[in-house]
């Protein structure tokens, strides 16, 4: 425990140092000028200060006041040493933040006892702080393990679902990556972007409740079959509902609302504009774009340039314009996710016309 001794009298400093050094585990630094002690605060923060009241340049009350203003030393205990008896001096020292008082002439036994008691409290405080740090570290480690397991379960489940309705794991991977890019561009924080990246994998979890005849039908769906297909959003909400996990709660919002449209013409609730959860608005673009670029049993893959133009042309009707603009700003990264042989005649002018609009989430 480090103790600073401040007194302009060398003989008093010697007495104070002798008494403090007798305490096991203490380190003493002495100063005849307050300014010299204050310069040491940043590099050698004290655990206790013994400070005289009357000193040249700065009195003990001013030293304590400076101590309390410095974030490094605001909680460091300070013992005021003085031969003055005036009550107003002690009151001013207390207001400044003095912890205790010692009168001159100094009783070394009393000084040793008081210093030992204060240092003992300081040691206990440091021990508690170390224990709290260790507990926080253990908690963070445990949470990371839980998160890793949560991630693995989600990805394995989502890939199993994708296999059932004819999609590939690559589709889920690309949707997740594109969704994260868009989330970053609209200004969501790192935690939100990560959550959307993971939760997006469950966007079609509700399709597990649909008949195989609809999921694997090679041709266009009839009107009745389309109505049945649309039920997957409700099934997804039910499957993911009532979870205490922030990740699953996000996945639920995505599963329920990724077929809503900006103009209110989507399903299942006909939500529009900002009433659609931001996570669903983001994943909607990623899902539609990748679906257009992917071959399915009922359709051929679109050229990438055509799929891009479809997203841009649907800004303000199907999709959130801010999210489309974010999609365009990350276009170079997005197109690199796909095979290099894809046709890419996207006009730079088309991208440039969609101005950035961060923070509209």
C-alpha positions in Angstrom: 0.0 0.0 0.0 1.5 3.3 -1.1 1.4 6.3 1.3 2.2 9.9 0.3 3.6 12.1 3.1 3.4 15.9 2.5 5.0 18.3 5.0 7.4 21.2 4.6 9.3 20.2 7.7 12.0 17.6 7.2 11.9 16.6 10.8 8.1 16.0 10.7 8.5 14.1 7.4 11.1 11.9 9.0 8.8 11.1 12.0 5.8 10.4 9.7 7.9 8.1 7.5 9.3 6.2 10.4 5.9 5.5 11.8 4.4 4.4 8.4 7.3 2.3 7.4 6.9 0.3 10.6 3.6 -1.0 9.0 4.2 -4.2 7.1 3.4 -4.0 3.4 3.6 -0.2 3.1 5.6 2.0 0.7 6.2 5.6 1.7 6.9 8.5 -0.6 7.7 11.9 1.0 7.4 15.4 -0.4 8.3 18.8 1.0 6.4 20.6 -1.7 2.8 19.8 -2.5 3.3 20.4 -6.2 5.8 17.6 -6.4 3.3 15.2 -4.9 0.6 16.2 -7.3 2.8 15.5 -10.2 3.1 11.9 -9.1 -0.6 11.1 -9.0 -0.8 9.9 -12.6 2.1 7.5 -12.4 2.1 6.4 -8.7 -1.4 6.7 -7.4 -1.4 6.7 -3.5 -3.6 4.5 -1.3 -3.3 7.1 1.5 -2.1 10.7 1.9 -0.8 12.3 5.1 -0.8 16.1 4.5 0.2 19.0 6.7 -2.2 22.0 6.8 0.4 24.9 6.6 2.7 24.5 3.6 4.2 27.0 1.1 2.3 27.5 -2.2 -0.6 25.3 -1.3 -2.2 24.4 2.0 -3.4 20.9 3.0 -7.1 21.8 2.3 -6.2 22.8 -1.2 -4.2 19.6 -1.7 -7.2 17.5 -0.6 -9.6 19.4 -2.8 -7.2 18.7 -5.7 -7.2 15.1 -4.7 -11.0 14.8 -4.9 -11.2 16.5 -8.3 -8.7 14.0 -9.8 -10.5 10.8 -11.1 -7.5 8.8 -10.2 -7.5 9.9 -6.5 -11.1 10.9 -5.8 -11.5 8.0 -3.3 -8.0 8.1 -1.8 -8.3 8.7 2.0 -6.5 11.7 3.4 -5.3 12.4 7.0 -4.9 16.1 7.8 -2.1 16.9 10.2 -2.2 20.3 11.9 -1.3 22.2 15.1 -4.2 24.6 14.5 -7.3 24.2 16.7 -9.7 26.5 14.9 -13.0 24.7 14.2 -13.4 26.5 10.9 -10.2 24.9 9.6 -11.4 21.4 10.5 -14.8 22.2 8.9 -13.2 23.4 5.7 -11.0 20.3 5.6 -14.0 18.1 6.1 -15.8 19.8 3.3 -12.8 19.4 1.0 -12.9 15.6 1.8 -10.5 15.0 4.7 -10.9 11.5 6.1 -9.3 12.0 9.6 -7.3 14.5 11.6 -4.1 14.3 13.6 -2.8 17.0 15.9 0.8 18.1 16.3 2.9 17.2 18.2 2.4 13.8 16.6 1.8 10.7 18.7 3.6 8.0 16.6 1.6 5.2 18.2 -1.7 6.9 17.4 -0.5 7.7 13.9 0.5 4.0 13.3 -2.8 2.7 14.5 -4.8 5.1 12.3 -2.7 4.5 9.2 -2.9 0.7 9.7 -6.6 0.8 10.0 -7.1 2.9 6.9 -4.7 0.8 4.9 -6.5 -2.3 6.1 -9.8 -0.9 4.8 -8.0 -0.1 1.5 -6.7 -3.6 1.2 -10.2 -5.0 1.7 -11.5 -2.7 -0.9 -8.9 -3.8 -3.4 -9.5 -7.4 -2.6 -13.3 -6.9 -3.2 -12.5 -5.1 -6.5 -10.3 -7.9 -7.6 -12.9 -10.5 -6.7 -15.5 -8.5 -8.6 -13.2 -8.4 -11.6 -12.7 -12.1 -11.5 -16.4 -12.8 -11.2 -17.1 -10.5 -14.1 -14.5 -12.4 -16.1 -16.0 -15.7 -15.2 -19.5 -14.4 -16.1 -18.3 -13.1 -19.5 -16.6 -16.4 -20.2 -19.7 -18.3 -19.4 -21.9 -16.0 -21.5 -19.5 -16.5 -24.5 -19.9 -20.2 -24.1 -23.7 -19.9 -24.0 -23.6 -17.6 -27.0 -21.5 -20.0 -29.0 -23.8 -22.9 -28.2 -26.8 -20.7 -29.0 -25.2 -19.9 -32.4 -24.4 -23.5 -33.2 -28.0 -24.7 -32.4 -29.5 -21.9 -34.5 -27.3 -22.6 -37.5 -27.8 -26.4 -37.3 -31.6 -26.0 -37.0 -31.8 -23.4 -39.8 -29.8 -25.6 -42.2 -32.1 -28.6 -41.4 -35.1 -26.4 -42.2 -33.5 -25.1 -45.4 -32.9 -28.7 -46.6 -36.6 -29.5 -46.1 -37.9 -26.8 -48.3 -35.3 -27.0 -51.0 -32.9 -24.3 -50.1 -29.2 -24.6 -49.4 -27.0 -23.6 -46.5 -25.3 -21.2 -48.8 -28.5 -19.3 -49.1 -28.7 -18.9 -45.3 -25.1 -17.8 -45.1 -25.5 -15.2 -47.8 -28.7 -13.8 -46.4 -27.0 -13.5 -43.0 -24.0 -11.8 -44.4 -26.0 -9.4 -46.6 -28.3 -8.6 -43.7 -25.3 -7.7 -41.4 -23.9 -5.4 -44.1 -27.1 -3.6 -44.4 -27.5 -3.3 -40.6 -24.0 -1.9 -40.4 -24.8 0.7 -43.1 -28.0 1.9 -41.5 -26.0 2.6 -38.3 -27.0 -0.2 -36.0 -24.5 -1.0 -33.3 -22.2 -4.0 -33.3 -24.3 -6.0 -31.0 -27.5 -5.4 -33.0 -25.6 -6.3 -36.3 -24.4 -9.5 -34.8 -27.9 -10.4 -33.5 -29.4 -9.8 -36.9 -26.7 -11.8 -38.6 -27.5 -14.9 -36.4 -31.3 -14.4 -36.2 -31.7 -14.1 -39.9 -31.0 -17.8 -40.3 -34.4 -18.6 -38.8 -36.4 -16.2 -41.0 -38.2 -19.2 -42.7 -38.4 -21.5 -39.6 -42.3 -21.4 -40.0 -42.1 -23.4 -43.2 -41.6 -26.4 -41.1 -45.4 -26.3 -40.6 -46.2 -26.3 -44.3 -47.2 -29.4 -46.3 -44.4 -31.0 -48.5 -46.7 -30.7 -51.5 -46.4 -26.9 -51.3 -42.8 -26.7 -50.3 -41.6 -29.0 -53.2 -44.1 -28.1 -55.9 -42.0 -27.5 -59.1 -44.4 -25.0 -60.7 -46.2 -21.9 -59.6 -48.5 -22.0 -56.6 -52.2 -21.6 -56.9 -54.0 -18.8 -55.1 -55.0 -21.2 -52.3 -51.5 -22.6 -52.1 -50.1 -19.1 -51.8 -52.4 -18.4 -48.9 -51.1 -21.6 -47.3 -47.5 -20.6 -47.9 -48.1 -17.2 -46.3 -49.0 -19.0 -43.1 -45.3 -19.7 -42.5 -44.8 -16.3 -41.0 -47.4 -17.0 -38.3 -45.9 -20.5 -37.7 -42.5 -18.9 -37.3 -43.8 -16.4 -34.7 -45.4 -19.2 -32.7 -42.3 -21.4 -32.8 -40.0 -18.6 -31.7 -42.5 -16.8 -29.3 -42.2 -16.3 -25.5 -38.4 -16.6 -25.4 -36.3 -14.8 -22.9 -33.3 -14.8 -25.4 -32.8 -11.4 -27.1 -31.5 -13.4 -30.1 -34.6 -15.5 -30.4 -36.8 -12.4 -29.8 -35.1 -10.8 -32.8 -35.5 -14.0 -34.8 -39.3 -14.0 -34.0 -39.7 -10.4 -35.3 -37.8 -11.3 -38.5 -39.8 -14.6 -39.0 -43.1 -12.8 -38.5 -42.5 -9.7 -40.5 -39.9 -10.3 -43.3 -42.7 -10.5 -45.9 -44.3 -7.1 -44.8 -43.8 -4.3 -47.4 -42.9 -0.7 -46.9 -46.2 0.4 -48.6 -48.3 -1.9 -46.5 -49.2 -4.4 -49.1 -47.3 -7.3 -47.5 -48.4 -10.0 -45.1 -49.3 -11.2 -42.6 -50.5 -8.0 -40.9 -50.1 -5.4 -43.6 -47.6 -3.4 -41.6 -46.1 -0.4 -43.4 -43.0 1.9 -43.1 -41.4 2.1 -39.7 -44.1 -0.1 -38.0 -42.2 -3.0 -39.6 -39.4 -4.0 -37.3 -36.0 -2.8 -38.6 -34.6 -6.3 -38.4 -37.4 -7.6 -40.8 -36.9 -4.7 -43.2 -33.2 -5.5 -43.5 -33.6 -9.3 -43.9 -36.4 -8.8 -46.4 -33.9 -7.2 -48.9 -31.2 -9.8 -48.2 -33.7 -12.7 -48.6 -35.4 -11.5 -51.8 -32.1 -10.6 -53.4 -30.5 -13.9 -52.7 -33.7 -15.8 -53.7 -33.7 -14.0 -57.0 -30.1 -14.9 -57.7 -30.6 -18.5 -56.7 -31.9 -21.4 -58.8 -35.0 -23.1 -57.5 -37.1 -26.1 -58.6 -39.7 -23.6 -59.9 -37.4 -21.0 -61.5 -34.0 -20.2 -62.9 -31.6 -17.9 -61.2 -31.8 -14.3 -62.3 -28.7 -12.4 -63.5 -27.3 -10.5 -60.7 -27.7 -7.1 -62.5 -31.5 -7.8 -62.9 -31.8 -8.8 -59.3 -30.0 -5.6 -58.2 -32.4 -3.5 -60.4 -35.4 -5.2 -58.8 -34.2 -4.3 -55.4 -33.6 -0.7 -56.4 -36.9 -0.4 -58.3 -38.8 -1.7 -55.2 -37.4 1.0 -52.9 -40.3 2.8 -51.3 -42.8 0.2 -52.3 -41.6 -3.2 -51.2 -38.5 -2.1 -49.3 -37.4 0.6 -46.9 -35.6 3.2 -49.0 -32.9 3.7 -46.3 -32.2 0.0 -46.3 -32.0 -0.1 -50.1 -29.6 2.8 -50.0 -27.5 0.9 -47.5 -27.6 -2.2 -49.7 -26.3 -0.2 -52.6 -23.5 1.3 -50.6 -22.3 -2.2 -49.9 -22.9 -3.5 -53.4 -19.2 -4.3 -54.1 -19.0 -6.5 -51.0 -22.4 -8.1 -51.7 -21.7 -9.1 -55.3 -18.4 -10.7 -54.2 -20.4 -13.2 -52.2 -21.6 -14.8 -55.4 -19.8 -16.7 -58.1 -17.6 -14.5 -60.3 -19.3 -15.7 -63.5 -22.5 -13.9 -62.6 -23.4 -11.1 -65.0 -22.8 -7.7 -63.4 -23.8 -4.8 -65.6 -25.2 -2.7 -62.7 -25.0 1.0 -63.4 -22.8 3.0 -61.1 -25.3 5.9 -61.6 -28.1 3.8 -60.2 -26.1 3.2 -57.1 -25.2 6.8 -56.7 -28.7 8.1 -57.0 -29.6 6.3 -53.7 -28.2 8.8 -51.2 -27.0 7.6 -47.7 -29.6 7.9 -45.0 -28.1 6.4 -41.9 -29.9 6.3 -38.6 -33.4 6.0 -39.9 -33.9 2.7 -38.1 
